């Protein structure tokens, strides 16, 4: 039996500029790429028409097809990753395993288990930095601690970025190190327990004219002013290096958003407890009202506040919500309704195509005032003035809430002034202010 090297795809579904794959291809022979439809993740998804699973399946199909040009294939399995590796060592003589690092708590636990099992079998496990420019402890204070505030973090991030020579890597024109095999079986979407979704995925397109004026258009939800590359970054169909190198030259504000992404990844890496606890622990004392009927109205976009309702309906229909509107809807839920940020975070996690645990958690804790670099608890978005400022002609609202301005549109479910004063009182009391 020939010895093979497995390259394990996860959040890096591309051949181009893939660090772990590049090093496997450079250093080894008989590299067989592997993708596992992880049952530990898939079994928790409520919707069997989850567009993200279809997107992953489509990308796996593309990889499967692309590898034919190397006279190779993609090995695809479904199950718990540890059990899949336990099975694979009986089918192949595995020399070593290459992959790219992930920083979420579940992924780190999964990788420790797999690495530990492989170590017992004397199979080395190599992982590489791929989904970020700077990771883990690469951006620290002078004392060696992680940054708890974004602005100083971003200054150090930019300084290191400008000093580094970041270049995408390529397999082109090099020796063919892939394992030579006929196409291996590829399960259909239905075989892994899912069905096709009607939700459209934004194309993979670095829209340079859009990014150039990003700082001027990004806050207006009726404009096509954001890159819509979130899902591609989430699942690695685009390399962060390629995007950052191109975006850095085009727009500082856009680059800043990519730095926020890495800031929240670093926060989650160093503070895995934030998944279900406030970053600032004293905020866990807040007695949330958690009214289920009010939460349902928020979910369905029936609050009587048009910008909130437009955002929730856009999310439910398309799997996307404009970034400015995400802040408005999150602030409304946590401050106006005093509903636990974890409820809203979980709803977004189910619905967002570009759901990223670290950014979703960071954004919700920011809105609730419970997180690092947080919006202070006493700053409460006024959804009416946000509408006036960012959708003055109501183009966005009318697109998603056609009954707005008619008798069919509900009256506001809560008075803004009363809700604001109630939130301030509850927060002050809980924080002992």
N, C-alpha and C positions, 0 to 999 in steps of 0.2 A: 504493500500500500504506500502510495506517495505521501510524503509529508506536505501539509498545506499550512498556510497562514490565513487565519480568518480576519477580515476587516469587518467590524460590526457597525453598520449604519444605525444612527438614531435620529438626532436633530440636525442632520447634515446631508440631506438627500440630494446630493450632487456629486459628479465626478470632478468638476472644475474647482480648483482652489480649495481642496479638502485636505487639511493638514495631516490627519491620521492616515488617510488613504495614500497621500503622497509619500509619507515615510515608509509605509508598508510596501508600496510599489518600488521605492528606491532601494530598500534594505533587504527585501525578501524575494523568494520565488514562489510560484504557485499560490498567489493571493486569491482567495475565494471570498467575495463580498457576501455579507449576511445581513438580512433584515428580519427582525422579530416583531410580529404584531403582538404586542405585550398584553396578555389577558388581564394582568393586574390593573392596567389602565382602562382597557376597553370595557371590562365587565362593570366598571363604575359609571359608564356613560348611560344616561337615561334615554336619549334619543337614538333610535336605531337608524335614523336618517341623518346622523351627525355629519355635516359637510366637511368637517376637519378629517374624519376618517376616510371619506371619499377622496379628499385631496391627497392624503398620505398614500392611499392605494394607487391613485393616478401617478404619483411621483415614483412609487416603487415599480410600476409598469414601465415608466420611461427609463429608469435605471436598468431594468431587465433588458429592455430593447437596446439601450446604448452599449451595454457590455457585449452584445453580439459582435460588434465591430472589433472587439479584442479577442474574439473566439472564446469568450467566457460567458458567465451567467451570474445571476443573483440567486443565492440560496434564501428562500423565504420560509419562515416557520411561524406558527401561532402558539402561544402558551406563555407560561411564566419563564422569564429569561434563564433563571437557574436551571429549571427542568429541561429547557431546550439545550443548554450546554451539556447537561448530564447525558442527554440523548446523543448529541453530536459526537462526543468522544468515542462512542461505540461505532459510529459510521465512518469517521475520518481519523487519520493520524494527524492530530493538530500539533504543529510545532510551536505556535504562539498566537496571541490574539491582539490586534490593534484596534483602537477606537478613539473617539474624541470625548473630552471631559464634559460632564454636565454638573450643574451646581445646585440643583434642587434637592431637598431632603430625600424624596423617594429615590431619585436617580443615584444619589450617593450611596444609599443603603443597598440598592440593587447591584451597583458596581462592586461594592465591598464583598457582597455574597458571591458574586461570580468570580472575582479575583481570588478570593479565599479558596473556592472549589478548584479553580485551575491550578493554584499553587500546590494543592495536595497532589495533583497529577503531574507536577513539575512542568507546567505550561505557563510561560511568562505572559503577563497582561500589561500591555503598554498603552497609556492614554496621553492625549495631546491637547494643547490649547487650540480651540478652533472657533468657538461661537462668540468670542469676545476679543477685544484688542488687549485689554489689561484684566487680569483675573486675580482672584483670591487676595494674596498679600502684596500684590505688585504696586498698589496705590495705598500708602500708609502715611500717617503723621510722622513727625520727627521722632516721636517716642515709639513708633512701630505699631501703633493702634490703627484700627480701621476708622475711616471718617464717618461721622454721624450726620454731617451737614454737607449738602451738595456742592455749594460754591467753592470751598477750599478743595474738595475732592476733584472738581472739574478743572481747577487750575493746575493741579499736579498731573492729572490725566493728560491735559493738553501739552504740558511741558514734555512729558515722556513721549507722547505721540509725535511731537515735532522732532524730537531727538532720534526716534527710531526710524529705521528704513523699512517701511511696510510694503511688501510686494506680494501679490498673489502668486501661488505656485501652480505648476501645470504638469500633467502627465504627457503632454504632447512631445513627440519626437524622441521619446526615451524607449528603453527596452520594454518589451511586453512581459510584465511579471505576473499577469493574471493567470489563474488556473485555467487550463484549456479544457473546456467541457461543452457539450451540447446544452441548449437551453433547458434549465431545470423547471419543474412545474411551478406555476404561479397561481395561487388561489384567487378565485373570483371574490368580489366584495361580499357577495352573499355567503361565501364559504367561511368568512370570518364573522358572520352574524350581523351584517349591516346592509342597508339599502341605499340607493341613489338619493341625493338631496337636490331640491330645486334651487338652493342658494348658489349664486354665481361667485366664483372665486376671482378676485382682481388679478389681472395678468402680471407676470413678472417683467416689469419695465421700469428701468431707472429713467424717469422722466426729467431730463436735465432742465428744460425751460421752467417746469413747475418748481423744481427744487431751488432754482435761482431766485424765484420770488416767494419762496416759502414763508419768509418772515412777514411778508405783507398780506398773505392770503390765508394763513393757517388757522386764524381765529374765527373765520366766517363759514358756518356750516353749509350755506347754500352754494358756496364756491367749490370747484374741484381743486382744492388747495393743499391736499395732503398726498403723500406718495402712495399710500395703500400697500406698502410693502411689508406690513406687520406679519402677515401669515407666512411670507417667504423667509423672513428673518427667524420666525418661531421654529419652522421646520427645516431651515437651512437650505432652501432651494436657491438662496443667494448667499454669498460669503460676506460676512461683516467687513472683511478687509477691502473687498472690491467696493462695497457701498461707502465705507468711511473714506477711502482714498478719493473717490469721485465726489462725494458730498462735501468733503472738507474744503475743496477748492471752490465749491459753488455757493455755499450758504452756511454761515457760522451758526445761525439759529437751528438749522436742520441738524448740523453736527451735534449741537448741544442736546437735542432730543436723544441722539444715539448714546451720548454720555450718560444721560439719565437712565437709560436702559441698563447700562453696566453698573451704575451706582446702586440701583435696586437689586441687581444680581449679587453684588458684593454684600449688601446689607443682609439679604436672605442667607447667603453662604455663612456669614459670621453669626447670624441670629436666627437659626431655624425655628425658634419658638414663635416668631412673628406670624407663622402660618395660622395660628389660632389664638394668639395673644397680642395685646397692644405692644408696640415697640416701647412706648413710655408706659411702664406698668401701672402707674397711678390711674391711668385712663380706664383700666379694667374695673374701676369702681363705679363707672357711670351706670345708673339704673335705666337701661333702655326700656322704652314703652313696648316695643315689639308687637304692635297691633297687626294681626294677620290680615284683616280686611283691608287696612290701609296699605299694607305691603302688596297685596294683590292688585289694588288700583294702580300703584306705582309700576308694578311689573307690566301691566296691560296698557300703560299710557293713558290713564283716565283720571289724572289728578286735578284737572282744571287749570294747570299751569302749562301753557302751550309748548314752551321750550323743553320742559321735562317730558311731556307726552310725546313730542316729536322724536326726541332721542330714544325713548323706550320702544316706540313703534319701529323706528329705523333698525334698532338692534334686533327686535323680534323677527323682522322681515328679512334682513340682509346679513345678520351676523356681524354687523359693523356699527359703531357709533362714533361720530366726530369727537375729537379729543376735547374741545372746549365744552361740548355738551356732556361728555362723561363727567367732567367736574361739576357741572350744574346738577345733573341727576343724582350724583353721589352726595353732594352737599344737601340736596333737598331731602333725601332719604334719612341721612344721619342727623341733620340739624332740625329741619322742619317737622319731621315725623318722629324723631328720636328712635329710629330703628337701627339695631346693631349693624355696624359696617360689615360684619361677617356674612349677614344675610344678603346684602347687595353684592358683595364680592363673589359669593357662591353663585348668584344668579348670572353675573357677568361671565364667570368661569364656564358656565353651561352654554352660554350663547355666543361669546365672542370668537370669531374665526382666529383672531390674533392673540387669543388668551395666552398670556405668559405669567406664570405664578408670581414671579418677583415683581413685575411691573403692575399687575392687577392688585396685588397686596399693597404695594407701595402707594399706588394711586388712591386706593380706598382709605388707607390709614392717613394719608395726607388730607383727604377731604374731611375725615372725621376728626382730625386734629390729634390723633393718637400716635402718629408715626414719627419717624425721623424727619427732620427738616419740614415739620408739619405746618400746614395752614393753622395759625393760632385758633383756639376754640372760639374766640370771640369774633372771628371773621366769618360771616355767614352770607353766602351768595344770595342776592335777591334775584329770583328767576325772572321777574318782570323787567328789571333794569338790564339783566343779561340779554334778554330778548331785544330790548330797545337798542342796545349797543352793538350786538353781533348779528341780528337778523331783523334790522329795522323795517325792511319791506316785507317781512314775513314769508319770504320765498321758501325757506326751509320748513317752517311750520305748516304752510299750506300744502306742501308736498306730502307731508306725513299725517297731518291732522286736517283733512279736507272739511270737516264739519266745524272747524274753529270759526267763530263769529256768527254761528247760527244758534237756534234754540236747542239743537241736539248736543251742543258742547256743554259738558258739566261745569258747574260753578266751582271755584277753587275749593278743594277739600279741606283746606286749613287757611286761616288768615295769616299773611306773612308777618305782620307786626307781632301778633300774639305768639306765633311759633318761634320767632326770633327771641323774644323775651323769655319764653319757656325754656328754650335751649340754653341760653346764657345762665339762667337760674339753676338748671339741673347740672350743667357742667361745673359752675362755680361751687356749688354745694358738694359735688362728688370730689372735686380737687382741693377742697378746703380753702378756697380763695376768699 
